[in-house]
Amino acid sequence: MSAAVASTVPTDLVRAQEAAVLDMLRVPEVADDLAARFTAAGHTLYLVGGSVRDALLGRDVSDLDFTTDARPEAVLALLEGWAEAVWDTGIAFGTVGARRHGETVEITTFRADAYDRVTRNPIVAFGHTIDDDLVRRDFTVNAMAVQLTGSERRFVDPHGGLAALAAGVLDTPAAPEASFADDPLRMMRAARFVSQLGLTPTPRVVEAMTAMAGELSRITRERVQTELSKLILGRYPRRGIEQMVDTGLAELVLPEVPAMRLAVDEHMQHKDVYVHSLVVMEQAIDRETDGPDLVLRLAALLHDIGKPATRRKEADGKVSFHHHEVVGAKMTRKRLRELRYSKAVIDEVSQLVFLHLRFHGYGNGEWTDSAVRRYVTDAGPLLERLHKLVRSDSTTRNKRRAAALQRSYDGLEARIAALREQEELDSIRPDLDGNAIMELLGMKPGPLVGKAYKHLLAVRMEKGPLTREEAEAELRAWAAENL
């Protein structure tokens, strides 16, 4: 419901709706406590934005956001003696943070900013009313407030945010073109709210996102990555990714994902690899056991991005994607590095992409124990995630084939479990360490010790645990040929 429509609703009905909202909202005690201090000082204080939205949705509200007519210096004075900790890193933008009784609060002076529309940096200007503040916010569902000061609480919703939230609609208080020109990151936030809250952008928001997607290039990679990660970790990440692809945002953030729409899978079923990857991500999510897993979800989404680059038409007319996992791992590493992900995330996601296809050589259990050991060792701490990814990678509609693939992987996991009982499968190392190698061969530390160690590790992989005597015999045989 737009502000224009809201203005035609009878006043009595509006007040009744507001009263119902206030009865439904549970405002934390710390908010009332803080409001009392502002009231005593003659200032207004509003709970605002995501805090109100999440309270209406029944979600946990961990960090409380407030807005006020008090200037930052006055806010600091009011927090003195009340807050256990105060930080003013955002004071240039009118924001002061504090903590009391384990609750984190942020208090921002009414804003009426303008933007230079070259960077996303605002020209900070303080507003005078709550309406000044709310109209500059990103979306109507975030442009609601509850006045906590005064004789009684008041629900403030000039842009129809409550109706939009109830209808599952995402719209902007001002024209979306103006909102996105002010801050292009809001387009990524729109896709993120699609994922997190299941909201559907209005046609005018989608049109503006599509026309202005290129403006996202003004935003730093770090900030884009933060929004992308929140999207991936949302409840409906497929919807968020589809929103990015359909509007062109993905071309600037994850261009390899829309590129998969051009590929055909290796089974010649003309299955869109893009859609396949989205389904794999959903199936991987269904296998999560400890909450949303960014590494697993990214690996599932990106596991086939090497297919377009390796697509070949063979002599028999079939399409192949040889070594797409190798190419895909390199592409994954490059893209995540450009998005400024941490080294740990980059390493883990790219390794899962690299390993996701290896299981298909397992067949009906033809692997030797050595091959099983290498599978476990190469996966390392990623083994459980690899299990989930490989099982999720089966999207065939052929129920018999799907069941056969799952049985085959059951067999591999059983082999791994059996070897675990027999040996230290998760921490395979040579039967002789570096000190033993140097002592036996009379060597000093250096590259040759490392080569001997690698040889014994390869033997350990191939033959399993050796006795001390067997390991020493292997080392002497290697030394006779290499020293």
PATORVEX-103473 format. One record per residue: residue in three letters; x, y, z of N, C-alpha, C in turn. Coordinates in steps of 0.05 Angstrom, whole numbers, plus 5000, padded with zeros to 4 digits. Layout:
<rs>
alaXYZXYZXYZ/...
</rs>
This chain:
<rs>
met501749765000500050005000501850255000/ser501550424980503150664979502150864998/ala503751085002502951295020500351425010/ala500051444983497651574972495151404979/val495351144976493150964983492550975012/ala494750975029494450975058492951225066/ser493251455052492051705060489051695056/thr487951505040485151485035483751305055/val485151165072484050995092482851155114/pro480451095124479251255145481051275169/thr481051515182482851565205482351365227/asp479851305233479151125255480350845250/leu480250765224481350495218484350505221/val485650715212488550745215489350725244/arg487950865261488550865290488150595302/ala486050455293485550185303487849995295/gln488750025270490949855261493549915276/glu494050165281496350245296496350135324/ala493950145337493650045364494149735364/ala493149605344493549315342496549245339/val497949405323500849365319502349405345/leu501649615359503049675384502549455405/asp500149335405499549115423501248865416/met501748835390503248605380506248625385/leu507248875384510148915386511048875415/arg513148735418514448695444516948865444/val516849085458519149265459520949185483/pro523449135478525249055500525249265523/glu525649165547525749335570527849555568/val530149485556532249685553531449915537/ala529549875517528650095501526950285517/asp525150175534523550355551525250505570/asp527250375580529150505599530550735586/leu531450695561532850905547530951125540/ala528451055532526451265525525851445548/ala525851345572525351505596527451725599/arg529951665593532051865595531652085574/phe530852005549530452205528528052375534/thr525952255545523552405552524152615573/ala525652535593526452715615528052955605/ala529552905583531253115571529753275550/gly527253215545525653365526526053285497/his527053035493527552935465525652705459/thr525352665433523752435424525652205416/leu524651955419526251725412524451515399/tyr525351415376523751225361525350965357/leu524050735361525050485351524450485321/val526350405305526050455276527250235259/gly526350225234527650065214527349765218/gly529649625214529649335216528749225243/ser529149385264528249295291525249275292/val523849465280520949455279519949235260/arg521249225237520449015217520748735229/asp523048675241523448415252521648355276/ala521048555292519148515314516448435303/leu515548565282512948505270512948225258/leu515248135248515447865237515847645258/gly516147725283516647535304519547425304/arg521347565290524147485289525647595313/asp527847475320529447575342530647845335/val530448035353531548295349533948325368/ser536348275357538748265374539948545378/asp539948705356541048975357538749175353/leu538549365370536349555369537249815356/asp535649905336536250155322534150365330/phe535150605337533450825345534151065328/thr532151245326532751505315531551715333/thr532651955333531952165352532352445340/asp530952635353531552915345533953025359/ala534952885379537352975394539852955376/arg541553165377544053155362546052965375/pro548052875360549852675371551152755398/glu551753005402553053085427551153045450/ala548553105445546553075466546052775472/val546252605451545952325454548152215472/leu550652295467552852215483552452295512/ala551452525517551052615544548852455558/leu546752375543544552215555545451935561/leu547451835546548351555550550351545574/glu551451765581553451765603552151675629/gly553351485642552251375666550051165663/trp549151135638547050935632548350695617/ala549950745597551150535581553650415594/glu553950165591556450035601558750075582/ala558150125556560150185537558950365515/val560450555505559550735484561750755463/trp560850765437562750805415561651005396/asp563351175386562451395369563751385341/thr564451145332565751115306564051225283/gly561351225287559551325266558451595271/ile559751745289558551995298558552205275/ala560352175256560352365233557852335217/phe556552095219554052055205551652065224/gly552152165248550052205267549351965284/thr551051755284550451505298552351465322/val551051395344552551325369551651045377/gly553550875383552950605392553450575422/ala551950385434552250335463551450055469/arg552149965494551349705503550549725532/arg548349585539547349585567546049315571/his546849175593545648915601545648715577/gly547748725562548048535540546648615514/glu545048835515543648935491545349145477/thr545549125450546949325435544949505422/val545349765424543549965412545150155395/glu543850255374544950465357542950695356/ile543750935361541951165362542951365341/thr541351425322542051605300540251845299/thr541452075298539852325295538252325269/phe535852425269534252455245536052545222/arg535852405199537552465176535752565153/ala536852745138535652845113537852875092/asp539352665088541752675072541152725042/ala543252835029543352845000545752674992/tyr545852584966548052424957549252554932/asp551952514929553252634906552752474880/arg551852224884551252034862553651964845/val555952004855558451914843559551684860/thr559851744886560351534905557751464919/arg557751294939555351254955555451404981/asn557351594983557651745008555651965010/pro554151975032552152185034553352445043/ile552052665035552652925047550852955071/val552052895095550352865119548953125125/ala546353095129544653325138542653215158/phe542453345180540553255201537753355194/gly535753185198533053265194531753365220/his529253445217527853565240525453395249/thr524553205232522153045239522652755232/ile520952585243521152305237520552245208/asp518752415196518152375168520452435150/asp522052645157524552705142526352455142/asp526452325164528252095167527251845151/leu524651795153523651545142523551555111/val523151785099522951795070525651735057/arg527851765071530451715059531351425063/arg529751265075530550985080530150815055/asp531450575055531650425030528950305021/phe527450175039524950045031522750105051/thr520250095042518050165059517849985084/val518749725081518549545104520649625125/asn522549795118524549895136523950185144/ala521750295135521050575140518750595160/met518750415179516750425201518150495227/ala516750625245517950695271515850685293/val516750655317515050665341516050885359/gln514451085364515251295383515051185411/leu517251205426517351095453517151315474/thr517651565466517551785485514751915485/gly514052065505511452195506509552045523/ser507052125523505152005541504351725533/glu504451665508503851385499505351325473/arg505751075468507150985444505451055419/arg506851095397505551155371506951015349/phe505450875332506450735309506450925285/val508750945273509051135251509750985225/asp507951005205508250855180507251015156/pro508651235149507651405128507751295100/his509251075096509550965069508350695066/gly506650615084505250355080507050115084/gly509050125101510849905105509449655117/leu507549705135506249475148504549325127/ala503149465110501549335089503349185070/ala505649305063507549175045508648925057/leu509248935083510348705097508248475097/ala505748545103503648345103503148225076/ala503548385055503148285028505648155016/gly507848175030510348055020511548214997/val511148484998512048654976514348824984/leu516248864966518549034971518449274953/asp518149514965518049764950519649974964/thr520150194951521750414962519950644970/pro520650794992519051025000518951234978/ala521251294967521451484945521451334918/ala521651464896521951334870524451154871/pro524250904862526550724864528950834848/glu528550974826530751074810532351274827/ala530951444843532351634860533751494883/ser532351294894533551144917536050994909/phe535950864886538250704877540550884866/ala539851124855541951304847543351414871/asp541951454893543151544918545151334928/asp544251084928545850874939545350614923/pro547050554903546550314887546650054902/leu547950054926548049804942545249714950/arg543349904949540549834956539449624937/met540449614912539549404894540349124903/met542849104914543648854925542048794950/arg541448994966539748954990536948854982/ala535948954959533348854950533448554945/ala535548464931535848174925536248024952/arg537648154970538048024996535447985012/phe533748185011531148165025529347965011/val529647924985528247714972529047444984/ser531647414989532647165000531947135029/gln532447345045532047325074529147305082/leu527447475070524747505079522647395059/gly523547315036521647215016519847425004/leu520747675005519147894993519447904963/thr517348014949517348034920517548334913/pro519648414898519848704891517548784872/thr516649024875514549134857515749164829/pro513949174809514949204782516749454778/arg516049674792517749914788520449874801/val520649724822523249664834524949494815/val523649284804525049104785526049264760/glu524349434750525049594727527449774733/ala527449894756529650074763532149914767/met531949684780534349514784535549424757/thr533849354739534749264712536049494697/ala534849724698535949954683538450064696/met538850024722541050154736543049964747/ala542949704739544749504750547649594748/gly548349724726551149804722552150004743/glu550350134757551150324778552450184802/leu552049924803553249774825556249784825/ser557449844801560349864799561550084816/arg559850264826560750484843561350384872/ile560350144878560550044905563049864908/thr564349884931566749724936566049424937/arg567949264929567548974928566948864956/glu568148984976567648885004564748915012/arg563549145005560749185012558849004996/val559548964971557948784954558048504965/gln560548424973560848154983559248115009/thr559148315026557548295051554648235044/glu553548385025550748345018550348075005/leu552247994988551947734974552047504995/ser553747525015553947315035551347295051/lys550147525058547647525072545447395055/leu545547455029543647335010543947035009/ile546346945006546946655004546046515029/leu546246645052545646525078542646555085/gly541146685067538246725072536646475071/arg534046505076532246285076531546185047/tyr531546375028530846315001533046414982/pro535446314984537646414967537246384937/arg535746174930535246144901533746384890/arg531746474905530146704895531946954893/gly533746984912535447214912537347204888/ile538546974883540346944860538746984834/glu536446884832534746924807534147214803/gln533647364825533147644823535647794812/met537947714822540447834812540847774782/val540347524775540747444747538747594729/asp536247594736534147704720534448004716/thr535548144735535848434733538648524723/gly540448334720543148394710545148454731/leu544348454757546248504778548448284779/ala547648044773549547814774551847854754/glu551347994733553448044713555848194725/leu555248354746557348514759558448384784/val556948184794557748064820558747774815/leu557147614802557847334797557147264767/pro558647384748557947344720558047054711/glu559546894725559746604718557046464721/val555346564739552746434744550846464721/pro550246704712548546724688549746604663/ala552446594662553746464639553046174636/met552246044658551645754657549045704643/arg547445904637544945864622545545774594/leu548045804584548645734557549545444554/ala549945304576551145034575548944824576/val549644584565547944354566549344134581/asp547943984597549343794615550343554599/glu552243404611553643194597551942954591/his549542934602547742714597545942764573/met546342994560544843064536541843084541/gln541143164565538243204571537443494567/his539243654557538743944552537744074578/lys538843994600538244104626539944354630/asp538644584634540044834638541944804662/val544544844658546444804680546045024701/tyr545045254694544345464713542245364732/val540045264721537845154737538844924754/his540344744742541544514756543044614781/ser544644814777546344914800544645024822/leu542445164815540645264835539245034851/val538544824836537344594849539344454867/val541844434858543944304875544244474901/met544244734898544444904922542144854941/glu539744834931537444784948537644504961/gln538544314946538844044958541044034979/ala543144184974545344204994544244335020/ile542644535017541444675040539744475056/asp538344305042536644105056538343915073/arg540943885066542743705080544343845102/glu543944105106545344245127544444145154/thr546244115173545544015199546144215222/asp547844415216548644605237548144895228/gly545844935216545145205207546345275180/pro545745515169546645595143549645575140/asp550645455118553445405114554345555089/leu555645785092556445945069558245795049/val560145645060562045495042560545295026/leu558845135038557344925024555545055003/arg554145265010552245384991553745514968/leu555945644972557545754950558545534932/ala559545324944560645104928558444974911/ala556144944922553944824907553145004884/leu552945264889552245454868554345464846/leu556845444853559045494834560345234823/his559345004831560844754825561144704795/asp559244804779559344754750560044994734/ile561245204746561745444730563845404709/gly565345184710567345124690566245004665/lys563644944665562444804641562344964616/pro561545224617561545374592564245384578/ala566345414594569045444583570145174572/thr569044944581570044684573568144534555/arg566044664546563944534530565044454503/arg564844204496565744104470563743914458/lys563443924432561743734418563443514407/glu562943274416564543044408563742934381/ala565342744370564842634344562142494342/asp561242384365558742234365556342424369/gly556942684369554742884372554042954401/lys555242814420554642874448556343114457/val555443234478556843464490558443374514/ser560943474516562543394539563543654553/phe564343614578565543834594567943734609/his569843624594572143494606573743694623/his574443604648576043764667574744024675/his572044024674570744274682571044334712/glu571644114727572044164756574744304761/val576744244745579344384748579044674740/val577844724716577444994707575645144726/gly573545014735571645144754572945224780/ala574745054790576045124815577745374812/lys579145394789580745634784578945884781/met576745854767574846074764573646154790/thr573045964807571846014833573846174850/arg576346084850578346224866578646514856/lys578746554830579046824820576647004827/arg574246894824571847064830571647134860/leu572046934877571846984906574047174915/arg576347154902578547334910577747624902/glu576547654878575647924870573448034888/leu571947864900569847944919570847984947/arg573447944950574747994976573847804998/tyr573347564990572747365011575347285025/ser575147175049577547095064578946865050/lys581446845056583046625044581846355051/ala580846325076579746065084577245995067/val575546195063573146135047573946075018/ile575746225007576646174979577845894976/asp579545824995580845554993578745334996/glu576945365014575045145019573045114997/val571945334987569945324965571245214940/ser573645314933574945224908575744934910/gln576544834933577244554937574844374933/leu572544464944570144304940569344294911/val569544514896569044514868570944324853/phe573444334861575444154848574843864853/leu573843794876573443514884570643404877/his568743574869565943484868565543264848/leu567243244828566743044806568242784811/arg570142784830571842554833570342294839/phe568142314854566642074861565641924837/his565242064815564041924791565941714779/gly568441704788570241484780569941244798/tyr568341264819568041044838566440814827/gly564640874808563040664796561440504816/asn561640244816560240074835562039974857/gly564140124862565940054884568639954874/glu569440044849571939944838574440074850/trp574140284866576440414877577940224896/thr580540254895582240114915582140254941/asp583140124962583340264988585040514986/ser587140494969588840724965587240964954/ala585540914935583941134923582041254944/val580941084961579141174982580741355002/arg583141255009584741415028585341695016/arg585941694990586641954977584242134976/tyr581942024972579442184971579042324998/val579442165020579142275047581242485053/thr583742425046585942605052585742865036/asp585042845011584743084994582443265004/ala580343145014578143295025578843405052/gly580343265068581143355095578643435111/pro578743665124576443745141573943815125/leu574143815098571843875082570243625074/leu571043385085569843135077566743135080/glu565743215103562843205108561443395088/arg562543625083561443805063561543685035/leu563643545029563943415003561743195000/his561343045021559142845021556542985013/lys555943205026553343345021553243454993/leu555443564984555543674957555143464935/val556643244938556443034918553642914917/arg552542854940549742744940547742944929/ser548243204933546343404923546643444893/asp548843364882549443404854547743224836/ser546343044847544542864831541842994829/thr541243094805538643224800537043084778/thr537942844771536642694749533742624756/arg532042634737529242564741528842254739/asn530942124730530841834728531141714757/lys528941624768529041534796530941294800/arg531041124780532740884783535740974783/arg536441164765539141264765539841414790/ala538041574800538441734824538941544848/ala537241334850537541144872540240994870/ala541040934846543540794842545940964851/leu545841224844547941404852548141424882/gln545841454895545841474924546841214937/arg546040984926547040724937550140704934/ser551040794911553940784906555440964926/tyr554341194932555641364951555341254980/asp553141114985552940975011555240775014/gly555840644991558040454992560640574998/leu561140814985563640954990563841045019/glu561741145030561841235058562240995077/ala561140765069561540525085564540435084/arg565740465060568540405058570240585075/ile569540845075571041035091570740965121/ala568340905129567940835157569540585165/ala569640385147571140145153574140195156/leu575140365138578040435139578640595164/arg576740755172577140925196577540745221/glu576140525221576340345244579140205244/gln580240175221582840035219585240215222/glu584940465215587240645215586440935219/glu588341105224587841385229587341525202/leu584941475191584441565163584341865160/asp583542005181583142295179585742455183/ser587942315191590442455195592742275185/ile592442195160594442015148597142155146/arg599242025156601942135153603841895150/pro606241935140608141715136608641565163/asp609541325160610041165184612641245198/leu614341405184616741515196616641825193/asp617241965215617242255213619942355204/gly620242625202622642735191625142665208/asn624842665234627142595251628042305246/ala626142125244626841845239628241815212/ile627241965192628441955165631342045167/met631842265180634642375181636442185197/glu635342065218637041885234637741635219/leu635841525205636241275190638241315167/leu637941545153639641595129642041765135/gly642341855160644642025167644542285153/met642242405150641942655135641442895154/lys642043135143641443375157638843495145/pro637443675160635043795149635543925121/gly633643885103633943995076631843875057/pro631943955032629943865012629743565009/leu631943425012631943135009630242995030/val630143105054628442995075625543025067/gly624843255055622143295046621343095024/lys623243045006622642854984622242564995/ala623942495015623642235027620942215042/tyr620142425055617642435070615242405050/lys615342545027613242515007613042234996/his615342114992615341834982614041645002/leu614741675028613441505048610441555051/leu609641805047606841875047605341735024/ala606541735000605341604978605141304983/val607241184995607140895002604940845022/arg604641025041602540995062599741005049/met599441175030596841195016596240935001/glu598340834988597940594971597540344987/lys599140305008599140055022597840055049/gly597240285059596140305086598340305107/pro597640265133599740275154601840065151/leu604340135155606539945154607739915182/thr609139685185610639655210613139825208/arg614539855230616940015231618939895211/glu619239635212621139495195620439535165/glu617839515158617039545131617539835121/ala616940025138617440305131620340365127/glu622040255144624940305141625940175115/ala624839935108625739805083624939975059/glu622540085060621640265038623440505035/leu624240615058625940855057628740785046/arg629840555055632440485045632340425015/ala630240305005629940254976629840514961/trp628340704972628140964958630841104958/ala632341094981634941224983636941104964/ala636740844960638640704942638240804913/glu635840894906635340984879635641284875/asn635441434897635241724895637541874908/leu639241744924641441884937644141814926/
</rs>
